[in-house]
Amino acid sequence: MKKFLAVVVVMLSSCAAFAFTEGDGLFQTALLQSLMQGEYDGVVTVGELKRYGDTGIGTFQDVNGEMIMLGGTVYRALWDGSVEVVSDDETVPFANVAFFDADITRGGVSAASISELKDTMTAIVREHGRNQFYMARVRGLMPMIHFRSELAQKKPYKPLNEALKTDQREFTCRDIRGTIVALYCPDYMSGLNTAGWHLHFISEDGTKGGHVLEVETSDCVVEMDIMSDFRMIVPNRESFDGKKLSVNMQEEILQVEGK
Ligand SMILES: [Zn+2]
């Protein structure tokens, strides 16, 4: 009996070292590359997405706003700068979600720019394994944050970088408290998503948010969930199967991400 207990303890501690538990993984709906090519029809409902996570980022049917999932609530940051809570029957063409548990917590993070914030977070990633997946929350005061959303698209859908040339709307807030939900994908994910960080913001009062283009943070808390498990679902339909998804879209993705 004693021997058996010892084995159990060893197994648990090795699990903890890899921060891997059942259900502790990253879930992705379709590819960023299919979204980029105008695949804006939903793949899963918001209700289904909640079975795979409580925290994440994405967009909605017709690219109708930026998605921020936080604490199990799904918010839509609209083109007019407003935010609404989204019902479970709305559909989602592209998203990444996970059940968030903070494997890493770092306080006192003050960054003068989005690139400085990303560098700080990437340094943490390097310490824990650059080829893992990370969901992050950056909470606290943002002296300045600049974010965007976009108007819903109509069929026939244009590629995302074309659509955003006319239909992106940008907003700046000062001295606002809130949470950035950020996803880190390793370099080898560049064919399915984008390598590095992708940041969305929701204010503490849930009234402002969007895809982050620039930010200053003041004494913020950065938490990260390390994930060693990745699952993706793709739509089974003609429009998706007609797309050539192995083409290199790095330039278009950088435009859309605002890098
Ligand atoms: Zn985004």
Boltz pocket constraint, residues with backbone or C-beta under 6 A from the ligand:
constraints:
  - pocket:
      binder: B
      contacts: [[A, 57], [A, 58], [A, 66], [A, 198], [A, 199], [A, 200], [A, 211], [A, 212]]
      max_distance: 6.0
